[in-house]
């Protein structure tokens, strides 16, 4: 199958993911943060799933949108840690809700993953800052992606630009939560 993937981007992605995984202090911070959100380490799950984590560094607050397939059912888990409109630093899980998704909604998201080439998008781009919001979109497919053979992929953006392909996926997860 010719997926039109740039081998240099894949090589760079592999290098970045490998570097992050070998950074024990960064990995510990990430695992601890997921623990505060009561969220699984997606890479260690055996179910296909995708998670958008929107992290506000000033308030240390975040929103998490995770969809996953559980046998023949589809679910969305939405969580808020802290409140964006509060001056207090986030300390607790504020919202934790799970809803059922239809097969059609799951299929639409799968189609969007394919159309945006999620599995071959660069992990990072040259855009960063100290304050603001970081958007991290992760994907886990235990069967591996048919083009990259990768089971896990992550795309991280700081203060994302709306026109990026990854924002279509991010907005879809937000939309599924607001239905």
Buried (B, 14 or more C-beta within 10 A) or exposed (E): EEEEEEEEBBEBBEEBBEEBEEEEEEEEEBEEBBEBBEBBEBBEBEBBBBBBBBBBBEBBBBBBBBBBBEEEEBBBBBBBBBBBEEEEEBEEBBEBEEEEBEEEBBEBBEEBBBEBBBBBBBBBBEEEEEEEBBBBBBBBBEEEBEBBEBBBBBBBBBEBEEEBEBBBBBEBBBEBBEE
